[in-house]
Amino acid sequence: MTTKTFAVALALTLAPALAFAQGCNYGKHDQQAMSCADGTTYDAASKTCLPTTG
């Protein structure tokens, strides 16, 4: 196998892996806001909705 052919084969082999690595930002930019029912507020420590007092 010539050097040029080897380089092309290597590039075609690595291209899908590199393309996948570029798209691994799931959840970092598209986070959805937590919404709670009326009379409750979101508590970040417990990650649940707790009833509001008073």
Buried (B, 14 or more C-beta within 10 A) or exposed (E): EEEEEEEEEEEEEEEEEEEEEEEEEEEEEEEEEEEBEEEEEEEEEEEEBEEEEE
